[in-house]
Amino acid sequence: MSLTSNVPRVSRFAIRFTLACLAVLAACGPARPANPPAPMAAAQLPVRPWPIKTREHVDLWLHGFAMLTEDHAKVPLFARGYRDAMTVAKNSRSIFTKLDEGRAELSRRYMANPAYQGAQFAALYFGSLNELMTAAQLAVTMDGDPRKATSREAQAIFTLFNGFFPNKPDREWFRQFVDALNDEQLKFYHEYWTAQQRDRGAALAAADASWLALRPKLQAFLSGTKQPTGDFLLSLPLEGEGRTVREGNQQVVAVTFPTTAAQGNEALFAFVHEAMGAVAEGQVGDQTSPADKRSGLAEKLMAMATVRGGALLLAAAAPDQVAAYQRFYLRVVGANTTGSDVNTLFEATFPIPDAIRDGMKKQVEILLGGI
C-alpha cells in the first residue's frame, strides 16, 4: 500500500528529520516512550541499495492502528490474527494499558473516518521513536493553528498531521491515540518488541541473505520505476500488505517480518508486491473509467493487480520464486492450496482484466530490458 495512491498525499518534506530538527523540537517538550533509540542523521546514506532494517517506532505506530482496525480487506491490512494475538500476549501478563481502556471508542471513531487511515504512514517519515513522538506531541500542541508552527520543521510537522486530522474532533482523537500509544510503549510494547528481535534474528538473517541474491535481479526495474534505493523495513504487525512512502527517489518500504528462517523469503515477496504498486496503479488508471473510480471498482482492482504484478515481476526476474510467492499470498488471504494447481488458484483468487495483466507484463519486460 502506497501513500501516493490509496490515501491523501502529504506535502513534500524530508523523510528523515535531522538532528538539528530534533534540537528545535526539544524545546516543545520531551516525548515519553521508554528507552528510545538514538535518532538517525538525515544525511546518513545506506551502505548498499535497499538495506534491510527494523525500526521500533514504525512497529509501535502500526501496532496501535492494528489494534483499532476491523480488517475486512481481501489482502488484510495487518497480519491475520494480529490483534487477537497481541490481546492474548497482554492478558497472559495481566497488562492493561490506555490503548486497551480506550480501544472501543478509538476504534469506533477510526473506522468511521477513513481519512485517519493515512496516518498509518506518518511513522515512515521519521528516523526514531523519539523523533516520531516528539513530532506527534508538537502536532497536538499546535492544535490546528498554523501560527504556532514557528520553524520550517514545525511547519512540516503541522502539514503532515493536520492533513490527516484537520478538525478539532479529529485532533482530539489523535491526542488520545498518541497518549494511549505512549502508555502502550511503556507498559508492554518496548519489551515485546525487543524480545521479538531476539526471537526472529534467524529470520532476519535469512531474509537479508536472500535479498542479497534477489535485489540485483530487480535493480533495473527498481531504478526504472524511480525506486533505486531506500529503507527496507521488516515490521511485526504487517504481512501481505506493506506500507510505502515515496518522496522523489527516496523511499521507505515496510513489509512483513517473518517468524522463522524458513519463511525469510516472505519479506522479499511483500517488498516485490510493494515495488509493483506504481506500475499496477498506472495500468489500473489507464484501464478504468471515471465511473469505475467513483464506484470503488478501480481501488479493488488495484489491490488485485498489485498482487498479480508481483508474480509477473518475479516471473521475469526470478522465476524460481514465483510459486512460493503465489503460495504466500494465497495463505495471506486464507485460501486452501491442498490438492490445487497453485497458479490456477492464484489467478482465480486475484482476478484482473487481461488488459491490466498484459500492460503490467509489458512494462516489466521493458524495465528489465527483456524486449
C-alpha positions as CSV (number, residue, x, y, z in Angstrom):
1,M,0.0,0.0,0.0
2,S,1.4,3.3,-1.0
3,L,0.9,6.8,0.3
4,T,0.8,8.0,-3.2
5,S,-2.3,6.0,-4.2
6,N,-4.7,4.9,-1.6
7,V,-4.6,7.8,1.0
8,P,-4.3,11.6,0.9
9,R,-0.8,12.7,-0.2
10,V,1.4,14.5,2.3
11,S,3.0,17.8,1.3
12,R,6.7,17.4,0.4
13,F,9.3,17.4,3.1
14,A,12.3,15.3,4.1
15,I,11.6,11.7,5.1
16,R,14.3,11.8,7.7
17,F,14.5,14.7,10.2
18,T,18.0,15.9,11.1
19,L,19.5,16.2,14.5
20,A,19.2,19.9,14.2
21,C,15.4,19.5,13.7
22,L,15.3,17.5,16.9
23,A,17.1,20.3,18.8
24,V,14.3,22.7,17.6
25,L,11.6,20.2,18.6
26,A,13.1,19.5,22.0
27,A,12.0,23.0,23.2
28,C,8.4,22.0,22.6
29,G,8.6,19.2,25.3
30,P,10.0,15.7,25.5
31,A,8.4,12.6,24.3
32,R,7.5,9.9,26.9
33,P,8.4,6.5,25.4
34,A,10.8,4.3,27.4
35,N,14.4,3.9,26.2
36,P,14.0,5.5,22.7
37,P,16.7,4.6,20.2
38,A,19.2,7.3,19.2
39,P,17.9,9.4,16.2
40,M,19.5,8.9,12.8
41,A,21.1,11.8,10.9
42,A,19.2,12.7,7.7
43,A,22.5,12.7,5.6
44,Q,23.3,9.1,6.6
45,L,23.5,7.0,3.4
46,P,22.7,3.3,3.2
47,V,25.8,1.1,2.8
48,R,24.2,-0.7,-0.1
49,P,20.9,-0.3,-2.1
50,W,17.8,-1.2,-0.1
51,P,19.5,-2.4,3.2
52,I,17.1,-4.4,5.4
53,K,16.4,-2.8,8.8
54,T,14.0,-2.9,11.7
55,R,12.5,0.1,13.5
56,E,10.7,0.0,16.8
57,H,8.8,3.3,16.2
58,V,7.3,2.1,12.9
59,D,6.2,-1.2,14.5
60,L,4.7,0.6,17.6
61,W,2.8,3.1,15.4
62,L,1.4,0.4,13.1
63,H,0.6,-1.8,16.2
64,G,-1.6,1.0,17.5
65,F,-3.6,1.1,14.3
66,A,-3.7,-2.6,14.0
67,M,-5.4,-2.8,17.5
68,L,-8.1,-0.5,16.3
69,T,-8.8,-1.9,12.8
70,E,-11.7,-4.1,11.8
71,D,-9.8,-5.7,8.9
72,H,-12.1,-6.8,6.0
73,A,-9.8,-6.2,3.1
74,K,-9.1,-9.0,0.6
75,V,-5.4,-8.8,1.4
76,P,-5.6,-7.9,5.1
77,L,-4.0,-4.5,6.1
78,F,-2.3,-6.2,9.0
79,A,-1.1,-9.7,9.8
80,R,-4.0,-12.1,10.1
81,G,-5.0,-12.6,13.7
82,Y,-2.5,-9.9,14.9
83,R,-4.9,-8.1,17.2
84,D,-6.1,-11.2,18.9
85,A,-2.5,-12.5,19.4
86,M,-1.5,-9.2,21.0
87,T,-4.5,-9.3,23.3
88,V,-3.6,-12.8,24.4
89,A,0.0,-11.8,25.0
90,K,-1.0,-8.8,27.2
91,N,-3.7,-10.8,29.1
92,S,-1.2,-13.6,29.9
93,R,0.9,-11.0,31.7
94,S,-2.1,-9.1,33.2
95,I,-1.1,-5.9,31.3
96,F,-3.8,-3.3,30.7
97,T,-2.9,0.0,29.0
98,K,-4.7,3.2,28.0
99,L,-4.9,1.7,24.5
100,D,-6.9,-1.2,25.9
101,E,-9.0,1.2,28.0
102,G,-9.9,3.5,25.1
103,R,-9.8,1.0,22.3
104,A,-13.6,0.6,21.8
105,E,-14.1,4.4,21.3
106,L,-10.9,5.0,19.5
107,S,-11.7,2.1,17.1
108,R,-15.3,3.4,16.6
109,R,-14.1,6.8,15.5
110,Y,-11.2,5.4,13.5
111,M,-13.5,3.1,11.5
112,A,-16.0,5.9,10.9
113,N,-13.3,8.2,9.5
114,P,-11.5,6.6,6.5
115,A,-9.1,9.6,6.2
116,Y,-7.5,8.6,9.5
117,Q,-6.1,5.5,7.7
118,G,-3.5,7.7,6.0
119,A,-1.9,8.5,9.4
120,Q,-0.6,4.9,9.5
121,F,2.2,6.2,7.1
122,A,3.3,9.0,9.3
123,A,5.9,6.9,11.2
124,L,7.8,6.2,8.0
125,Y,8.7,9.9,7.8
126,F,10.8,9.7,11.0
127,G,14.0,8.0,11.9
128,S,13.4,7.1,15.5
129,L,10.8,6.7,18.2
130,N,11.9,10.0,19.9
131,E,11.5,11.9,16.6
132,L,8.1,10.5,16.0
133,M,6.7,11.0,19.4
134,T,8.2,14.5,19.8
135,A,6.6,15.5,16.4
136,A,3.3,14.0,17.4
137,Q,3.3,15.9,20.7
138,L,4.2,19.0,18.8
139,A,1.3,18.5,16.4
140,V,-1.0,18.1,19.4
141,T,0.3,21.3,21.0
142,M,-0.2,23.3,17.8
143,D,-3.9,22.1,17.7
144,G,-4.5,23.0,14.1
145,D,-3.2,26.6,14.5
146,P,-0.6,27.3,11.7
147,R,0.7,30.3,13.6
148,K,2.2,28.0,16.2
149,A,4.4,26.4,13.6
150,T,7.3,28.8,14.2
151,S,10.0,26.9,12.3
152,R,10.3,25.1,9.0
153,E,10.4,21.8,10.8
154,A,7.3,22.6,12.8
155,Q,5.6,23.7,9.6
156,A,6.4,20.4,8.0
157,I,5.0,18.5,11.1
158,F,1.9,20.7,11.0
159,T,1.3,20.0,7.4
160,L,1.7,16.2,7.9
161,F,-0.6,15.7,10.8
162,N,-3.1,18.4,10.1
163,G,-3.6,16.8,6.7
164,F,-4.9,13.7,8.5
165,F,-6.6,15.4,11.4
166,P,-7.9,18.8,10.1
167,N,-10.8,19.4,12.6
168,K,-10.8,19.8,16.3
169,P,-12.7,16.4,17.0
170,D,-10.1,14.7,14.7
171,R,-7.2,16.3,16.6
172,E,-8.8,15.2,19.9
173,W,-8.9,11.7,18.6
174,F,-5.2,12.0,17.6
175,R,-4.3,13.3,21.1
176,Q,-6.0,10.4,22.8
177,F,-4.3,7.9,20.4
178,V,-0.8,9.4,21.0
179,D,-1.4,9.3,24.7
180,A,-2.6,5.7,24.6
181,L,0.3,4.7,22.4
182,N,2.9,6.2,24.8
183,D,1.3,4.2,27.6
184,E,1.3,1.0,25.4
185,Q,5.0,1.5,24.8
186,L,5.9,2.0,28.4
187,K,3.9,-0.9,29.8
188,F,4.1,-3.5,27.0
189,Y,5.4,-2.9,23.6
190,H,9.1,-2.0,24.1
191,E,9.7,-5.2,26.0
192,Y,7.7,-7.2,23.5
193,W,9.4,-5.7,20.5
194,T,12.9,-6.3,22.0
195,A,12.1,-9.9,22.6
196,Q,10.8,-10.4,19.1
197,Q,14.0,-9.0,17.7
198,R,15.9,-11.7,19.5
199,D,13.4,-14.5,18.6
200,R,13.4,-13.5,14.9
201,G,17.1,-13.0,14.4
202,A,17.5,-16.1,12.2
203,A,14.6,-14.9,10.1
204,L,16.2,-11.5,9.6
205,A,19.5,-13.1,8.6
206,A,17.7,-15.4,6.2
207,A,15.8,-12.5,4.6
208,D,18.9,-10.5,4.3
209,A,20.9,-13.3,2.6
210,S,18.0,-14.0,0.1
211,W,17.7,-10.3,-0.6
212,L,21.4,-10.0,-1.4
213,A,20.8,-12.6,-4.2
214,L,17.5,-11.2,-5.4
215,R,17.9,-7.5,-5.3
216,P,20.5,-7.3,-8.2
217,K,18.0,-9.1,-10.4
218,L,15.4,-6.4,-9.6
219,Q,17.6,-3.4,-9.7
220,A,16.9,-2.4,-13.3
221,F,13.2,-2.5,-12.6
222,L,13.7,-0.5,-9.3
223,S,15.8,2.1,-11.0
224,G,13.4,2.4,-13.9
225,T,10.5,2.9,-11.6
226,K,12.4,5.6,-9.6
227,Q,12.9,3.3,-6.7
228,P,16.7,2.9,-6.8
229,T,17.2,2.7,-3.1
230,G,15.6,3.4,0.3
231,D,14.9,1.8,3.6
232,F,13.6,-1.8,3.5
233,L,11.9,-2.3,6.9
234,L,10.7,-5.6,8.5
235,S,7.7,-4.8,10.6
236,L,5.9,-7.1,13.1
237,P,2.3,-6.0,12.5
238,L,2.4,-6.5,8.7
239,E,2.0,-9.4,6.4
240,G,0.9,-9.3,2.7
241,E,0.1,-5.6,2.6
242,G,3.1,-3.3,3.1
243,R,3.4,0.4,3.6
244,T,5.3,2.7,1.3
245,V,6.1,6.4,1.2
246,R,7.8,8.0,-1.7
247,E,9.5,11.4,-2.0
248,G,11.4,11.7,-5.2
249,N,14.0,8.9,-5.3
250,Q,13.8,8.4,-1.6
251,Q,11.5,5.7,-0.2
252,V,10.7,3.8,2.9
253,V,9.0,0.4,2.5
254,A,7.8,-1.6,5.5
255,V,6.8,-5.2,5.0
256,T,6.2,-8.4,7.0
257,F,8.8,-9.6,9.5
258,P,8.9,-13.4,9.0
259,T,8.8,-15.6,12.1
260,T,11.3,-18.2,11.1
261,A,14.3,-18.5,8.8
262,A,12.4,-20.9,6.6
263,Q,9.9,-18.0,5.9
264,G,12.6,-15.4,5.2
265,N,11.7,-15.0,1.6
266,E,8.2,-13.8,2.6
267,A,9.7,-10.4,3.4
268,L,11.0,-10.2,-0.2
269,F,7.7,-11.2,-1.6
270,A,5.9,-8.4,0.2
271,F,8.6,-6.0,-1.0
272,V,8.1,-7.1,-4.6
273,H,4.4,-6.6,-4.2
274,E,5.0,-3.0,-2.9
275,A,7.5,-2.3,-5.7
276,M,4.9,-3.2,-8.3
277,G,2.5,-0.6,-6.9
278,A,3.4,2.2,-9.2
279,V,3.1,0.0,-12.3
280,A,-0.1,-1.5,-11.2
281,E,-1.6,1.9,-10.4
282,G,-0.7,3.2,-13.8
283,Q,-2.3,0.3,-15.6
284,V,-5.5,0.3,-13.4
285,G,-5.7,4.1,-14.0
286,D,-5.5,3.6,-17.8
287,Q,-7.9,0.7,-18.0
288,T,-10.7,2.0,-15.8
289,S,-13.3,4.7,-16.3
290,P,-14.2,7.7,-14.1
291,A,-17.3,5.8,-13.1
292,D,-15.1,2.8,-12.1
293,K,-13.0,5.1,-9.9
294,R,-16.1,6.7,-8.3
295,S,-17.7,3.3,-7.6
296,G,-14.6,1.9,-5.9
297,L,-14.0,-0.7,-8.6
298,A,-10.6,0.8,-9.5
299,E,-9.5,0.5,-5.9
300,K,-10.5,-3.1,-5.7
301,L,-8.7,-3.8,-9.0
302,M,-5.6,-2.1,-7.7
303,A,-5.4,-4.5,-4.7
304,M,-5.7,-7.5,-7.0
305,A,-3.3,-6.0,-9.7
306,T,-0.6,-5.3,-7.2
307,V,-0.6,-9.0,-6.0
308,R,-0.6,-10.3,-9.6
309,G,2.0,-7.8,-10.6
310,G,4.4,-9.1,-8.0
311,A,4.2,-12.5,-9.6
312,L,4.8,-11.1,-13.1
313,L,7.9,-9.3,-11.9
314,L,9.3,-12.4,-10.3
315,A,8.4,-14.5,-13.4
316,A,10.7,-12.2,-15.4
317,A,13.5,-11.7,-12.8
318,A,13.5,-14.8,-10.6
319,P,11.1,-17.4,-12.0
320,D,12.1,-20.0,-9.4
321,Q,10.4,-17.8,-6.7
322,V,7.0,-17.4,-8.4
323,A,5.3,-20.5,-6.9
324,A,6.5,-19.6,-3.4
325,Y,5.2,-16.0,-3.9
326,Q,1.8,-17.3,-5.0
327,R,1.6,-19.7,-2.1
328,F,2.4,-16.8,0.3
329,Y,-0.4,-14.6,-1.0
330,L,-2.8,-17.4,-1.1
331,R,-2.0,-18.1,2.6
332,V,-2.4,-14.4,3.4
333,V,-6.0,-14.4,2.2
334,G,-6.8,-17.8,3.8
335,A,-7.0,-19.9,0.6
336,N,-6.5,-23.6,0.9
337,T,-3.9,-24.8,-1.6
338,T,-4.1,-28.5,-0.7
339,G,-4.5,-30.5,-3.9
340,S,-4.8,-27.4,-6.1
341,D,-2.8,-26.2,-9.0
342,V,-1.2,-23.2,-7.4
343,N,-1.0,-20.9,-10.5
344,T,-4.7,-21.6,-11.4
345,L,-5.9,-21.0,-7.9
346,F,-3.7,-17.8,-7.6
347,E,-5.2,-16.3,-10.8
348,A,-8.7,-17.2,-9.7
349,T,-8.2,-15.7,-6.3
350,F,-6.8,-12.5,-7.6
351,P,-8.7,-11.9,-10.8
352,I,-7.8,-8.9,-13.0
353,P,-8.8,-8.0,-16.6
354,D,-6.4,-9.3,-19.3
355,A,-5.6,-5.8,-20.4
356,I,-4.2,-4.8,-17.0
357,R,-2.2,-8.1,-16.8
358,D,-0.8,-7.6,-20.2
359,G,0.0,-4.0,-19.6
360,M,1.9,-4.8,-16.4
361,K,3.8,-7.6,-18.1
362,K,4.9,-5.4,-20.9
363,Q,6.1,-2.7,-18.5
364,V,8.1,-5.2,-16.5
365,E,9.7,-6.6,-19.7
366,I,10.7,-3.1,-20.8
367,L,12.0,-2.1,-17.5
368,L,14.1,-5.2,-17.1
369,G,15.4,-4.9,-20.7
370,G,13.7,-8.1,-21.8
371,I,12.4,-6.6,-25.1
